[in-house]
């Protein structure tokens, strides 16, 4: 879903650095969710809740994927902004 929204914004030729900051905010939100999910995950492990552990594990891995995606997008956008400021063609 995030990727789709960013493609729409890209088509509007917005400033890549501004987009990178928005992506960074989304990444920070995903990190916060991951932190909470990992705390809950540890509680489930401690409680030996074998049925819920895999569900929470999947949730944690989904947040890790979101963080990786946001980092990758942010890196690409910052690189694009630097290239534009240096006058490089994309």
C-alpha positions as CSV (number, residue, x, y, z in Angstrom):
1,X,0.0,0.0,0.0
2,X,2.8,2.5,0.9
3,X,4.5,1.8,-2.4
4,X,1.4,2.5,-4.4
5,X,0.9,5.9,-2.6
6,X,4.5,6.8,-3.3
7,X,4.2,6.0,-7.0
8,X,1.2,8.4,-7.2
9,X,3.3,11.1,-5.5
10,X,6.2,10.4,-7.9
11,X,4.0,11.0,-10.8
12,X,3.3,14.5,-9.5
13,X,7.0,15.2,-9.7
14,X,7.3,16.2,-6.0
15,X,10.7,17.1,-4.4
16,X,12.6,13.9,-3.8
17,X,14.0,15.2,-0.5
18,X,10.5,16.1,0.8
19,X,9.4,12.6,-0.1
20,X,12.4,11.1,1.6
21,X,11.4,12.8,4.8
22,X,7.8,11.5,4.5
23,X,9.2,8.0,4.0
24,X,11.5,8.5,7.0
25,X,8.5,9.3,9.1
26,X,6.8,6.1,7.9
27,X,9.9,4.1,8.7
28,X,10.1,5.5,12.2
29,X,6.4,4.6,12.8
30,X,7.2,1.1,11.6
31,X,10.2,0.9,14.0
32,X,7.9,2.0,16.9
33,X,5.4,-0.7,16.0
34,X,8.2,-3.2,15.8
35,X,9.4,-2.3,19.2
36,X,6.0,-2.8,20.7
37,X,5.4,-6.0,18.8
38,X,8.8,-7.4,20.0
39,X,7.9,-6.6,23.6
40,X,4.6,-8.4,23.2
41,X,6.4,-11.3,21.5
42,X,8.8,-11.7,24.4
43,X,5.8,-11.8,26.8
44,X,4.2,-14.5,24.7
45,X,7.5,-16.5,24.7
46,X,7.8,-16.1,28.5
47,X,4.2,-17.2,28.9
48,X,4.9,-20.2,26.6
49,X,1.9,-19.4,24.5
50,X,2.7,-21.7,21.6
51,X,-0.4,-20.9,19.6
52,X,0.1,-17.1,19.6
53,X,3.9,-17.0,19.2
54,X,3.9,-17.7,15.5
55,X,1.2,-15.1,14.8
56,X,3.1,-12.4,16.7
57,X,6.4,-13.6,15.1
58,X,4.8,-13.0,11.6
59,X,3.6,-9.5,12.7
60,X,7.2,-8.7,13.8
61,X,8.6,-9.9,10.5
62,X,6.1,-7.8,8.7
63,X,7.3,-4.7,10.5
64,X,10.9,-5.6,9.7
65,X,9.9,-5.8,6.1
66,X,8.2,-2.4,6.3
67,X,11.3,-0.8,7.9
68,X,13.6,-2.3,5.2
69,X,11.2,-1.0,2.5
70,X,11.1,2.5,3.9
71,X,15.0,2.6,4.3
72,X,15.4,1.5,0.7
73,X,12.9,4.1,-0.6
74,X,14.4,6.8,1.5
75,X,17.9,6.0,0.2
76,X,16.7,6.1,-3.4
77,X,14.9,9.4,-2.9
78,X,17.9,11.1,-1.2
79,X,20.2,9.8,-3.9
80,X,17.8,11.3,-6.5
81,X,17.7,14.6,-4.7
82,X,21.5,14.7,-4.6
83,X,21.8,13.8,-8.3
84,X,19.3,16.6,-9.2
85,X,21.2,19.1,-7.1
86,X,24.4,18.2,-8.9
87,X,22.7,18.4,-12.3
88,X,22.9,14.7,-13.1
89,X,20.2,13.3,-15.4
90,X,18.1,10.3,-14.2
